[in-house]
């Protein structure tokens, strides 16, 4: 069961989406990746809520 406040690493997001790290950063550069935040140590995190919201936004109407 996922936790809504869970903060995912880029590796975890990529593994879940079955994409490469370079694809994630390409999407991020184009503004097409889920919202993320940069921590003071420079690492990027994506909240579980942001990832779920982003995935829902990609759904097409049937």
C-alpha positions in Angstrom: 0.0 0.0 0.0 1.4 3.4 -1.0 1.7 6.3 1.4 0.5 9.6 0.0 3.4 11.6 1.5 6.0 9.1 0.4 8.9 10.8 -1.4 10.2 8.7 -4.3 13.7 8.8 -5.7 14.3 9.2 -9.5 15.4 5.5 -9.5 12.1 4.4 -7.9 10.0 6.5 -10.3 11.9 5.1 -13.3 11.6 1.5 -12.0 7.8 2.0 -11.5 7.3 3.5 -15.0 9.8 1.1 -16.6 11.8 4.0 -18.2 15.4 5.0 -18.2 16.8 7.8 -16.1 17.7 9.7 -19.3 14.0 9.4 -20.4 12.9 10.9 -17.1 15.3 13.8 -17.4 14.2 14.3 -21.0 10.6 14.5 -20.0 11.5 16.8 -17.1 13.4 19.2 -19.5 10.3 19.2 -21.8 7.9 19.9 -18.8 6.2 16.5 -19.3 7.4 14.7 -16.1 5.6 14.5 -12.8 6.2 17.5 -10.5 9.3 17.1 -8.4 11.3 19.0 -5.8 15.0 19.4 -5.3 16.3 18.7 -1.8 19.1 20.9 -0.3 21.6 18.1 -1.1 20.6 18.4 -4.8 18.7 15.1 -5.0 15.3 15.1 -6.7 12.2 13.6 -5.1 8.7 13.0 -6.5 5.9 12.6 -4.1 3.6 9.6 -4.5 0.7 12.0 -4.8 2.3 14.0 -7.6 3.2 10.8 -9.5 -0.4 9.4 -9.1 -1.9 12.7 -10.2 0.4 12.9 -13.2 -0.5 9.3 -14.2 -4.2 10.1 -13.9 -3.7 13.2 -16.1 -2.3 11.0 -18.9 -5.5 8.9 -19.1 -7.4 9.3 -22.3 -11.1 9.4 -22.5 -12.6 6.2 -23.9 
